[in-house]
Amino acid sequence: MIDLKDIRIVKKIWALLETVADPEVPVLSIIDLGIVRDVQLQEEEVEIFITPTYSGCPAIDAINMNIRMVFFRKWFF
């Protein structure tokens, strides 16, 4: 059975990810660039799957940190 609460949470997560700007091209979000592949809920944990725009992307660490920061600022975990 699909839990509607989980669907709402996943939608909220995608909306928050839409606010994370790419550090190299700040007018685009990581959603716009296709960096976020999937969001999954596993009981009490959120798992966000990302792929850099190219192999060896130097901004991937900054993107990971920016994702964490948006959740610390806007979400209560």
C-alpha positions as CSV (number, residue, x, y, z in Angstrom):
1,M,0.0,0.0,0.0
2,I,1.3,3.5,-0.9
3,D,1.5,5.8,2.1
4,L,0.2,9.3,1.1
5,K,2.3,10.8,3.9
6,D,5.4,9.4,2.2
7,I,4.4,10.8,-1.1
8,R,4.0,14.3,0.4
9,I,7.4,14.0,2.1
10,V,9.1,13.0,-1.2
11,K,7.4,15.9,-3.0
12,K,8.6,18.3,-0.3
13,I,12.2,16.9,-0.7
14,W,12.1,17.4,-4.5
15,A,10.9,21.0,-3.9
16,L,13.8,21.6,-1.5
17,L,16.3,20.2,-3.9
18,E,14.9,22.6,-6.5
19,T,16.4,25.4,-4.4
20,V,19.9,24.0,-4.4
21,A,21.9,25.9,-7.0
22,D,24.8,24.4,-8.9
23,P,28.0,26.0,-7.5
24,E,29.4,26.5,-11.0
25,V,26.3,27.7,-12.7
26,P,24.2,29.3,-9.9
27,V,21.3,30.3,-12.1
28,L,20.5,26.5,-12.5
29,S,19.4,24.1,-9.8
30,I,20.8,20.6,-9.4
31,I,17.3,19.5,-10.6
32,D,17.6,21.6,-13.8
33,L,21.0,19.9,-14.5
34,G,19.7,16.4,-13.9
35,I,22.2,15.8,-11.0
36,V,19.5,14.4,-8.7
37,R,18.4,10.9,-10.0
38,D,16.1,9.7,-7.3
39,V,14.8,10.3,-3.8
40,Q,13.8,7.4,-1.6
41,L,12.4,7.0,2.0
42,Q,13.7,4.1,4.0
43,E,11.8,4.1,7.3
44,E,13.1,7.2,9.1
45,E,15.9,8.0,6.5
46,V,16.0,9.9,3.3
47,E,18.3,8.8,0.6
48,I,19.1,11.1,-2.3
49,F,20.9,9.7,-5.3
50,I,23.0,12.2,-7.3
51,T,25.2,11.9,-10.3
52,P,27.8,14.5,-11.3
53,T,27.3,16.2,-14.7
54,Y,30.7,14.6,-15.7
55,S,33.2,12.2,-14.3
56,G,35.6,13.9,-11.9
57,C,33.3,16.9,-11.4
58,P,35.1,19.1,-8.8
59,A,31.8,20.6,-7.6
60,I,30.3,17.3,-6.3
61,D,31.5,17.8,-2.7
62,A,30.1,21.4,-2.7
63,I,26.8,20.0,-4.1
64,N,26.6,17.4,-1.4
65,M,27.3,20.0,1.3
66,N,24.7,22.4,-0.2
67,I,22.1,19.6,-0.1
68,R,22.8,18.9,3.6
69,M,22.7,22.6,4.4
70,V,19.3,23.2,2.8
71,F,17.9,20.3,4.8
72,F,19.4,21.6,8.0
73,R,17.9,25.1,7.4
74,K,14.4,24.1,6.1
75,W,13.7,20.6,7.5
76,F,13.6,19.1,11.0
77,F,15.4,15.8,11.1
